[in-house]
Amino acid sequence: MKVPYEVGRAQFKHLARAQIVGMNVGTLKILFHRETKEILGIHCF
């Protein structure tokens, strides 16, 4: 069974909080169901 999903990505260097605390290295990736928007997985590195 295939799950319809989308991927959202954000780099820490573009987030205001990361700039304030000086952490500008890292990426956040979120996988979510295309229709229900339910979070299927998160990868933070």
Secondary structure, DSSP 8 states (H G I E B T S, - for coil): ----EEEEEEEGGGSHHHHHHT----EEEEEEETTT--EEEEEE-
